[in-house]
Amino acid sequence: MKPARMFYLLTLALALTGCVNFGEKPNSPAVVYYVLNDPAPATEPNPLRGDAPTLLVLGTTTGSFYDTDQLIFSRSAGTRGQYQFARWTERPGKRFADLMRARLDRQGAWHVSAAGGYVRGDMLLDTELVEFYHDAASAPGQVRLVLRAELVDLKHSTLLGRRVFEQQVPLTTYDAAGTAQASSLAVSRALDDLTAWLATLQ
């Protein structure tokens, strides 16, 4: 048997048995997955009013660079990077929309439903995470969140309001865990502002 063919067969056999590690650094840190949460104090949900309008909530959109499970950081203005060994369990846009619907459900002021189904709504909420990253220009930095929201009256096809919400939450530790914790707090505060704004438009 030719030496080259023998080497190929030996390499293939080792790969199939898991003895060869292709493309991975054995000493690399393990990737840690973080859950984006709404750490608002747990309270009993408000009872739903019988005459509450139906609010259709679109999925929260993001820019293409933010549409990822990687945590994003910036060390200087106009630049963005991605944490190498830290991930979100879900992409922030999808997770934010889920947390937003849950928060609105607890308010009891709306019949909340995801848009795109068979439910006919009175109003439509459209949101976008314009910015969501760890501003690390100086240690330990802060999480910056910018949320754009629009509320549309579907029955009259009119824009009821448009608002941009901004949150800047300092990190307590200069690492991915600190970024994840500050990110959840920024989301909670943005939801506080969003629900308060919606109450003025109902």
ABEGO torsion letter per residue (X at the ends): XBAAAAAAAAAAAAAAAGABBBGBBAABBBBBBBBBBBABBBBBBBBBBAABBBBBBBBBBBBAAABBABBBBBABBGBBBBBAABBBABBAAAAAAAAAAAAAAAAGABBBBBBGBABBBABBBBBBBABBBBBAABOAEBBBBBBBBBBBBAAAGBBABBBBBBBBBBBABBBAAAAAAAAAAAAAAAAAAAAAAAAAAX
